[in-house]
Amino acid sequence: MGATWPTYQRTLRMHKIDRAQLEQNFKDMINLLEYDSMRSPGKAKLNCQPLYALYNLLDRLEKAPAKPTKKKEA
């Protein structure tokens, strides 16, 4: 347990996520995969699942609120 403990503590920290940069990274990856797919039919078949997943992630990112909502007590 001694070797994994520092790694576990690092994963518990909350990091601020730059949503604009994340969205731009998704768009860049999508652009690169689409360009790669246009060049050969075999690559289109290989890139279809990652493209589908990236478009879903991008859609979720755009629909999600920028700030977390506060919980209301019943």
Protein Blocks (a to p, Z undefined) as FASTA:
>chain_A
ZZmmmmmmmmmpccdddfklmmmmmmmmmmmmmmmmmmpmklmmmmmmmmmmmmmmmmmm
mmpcfbdcddddZZ
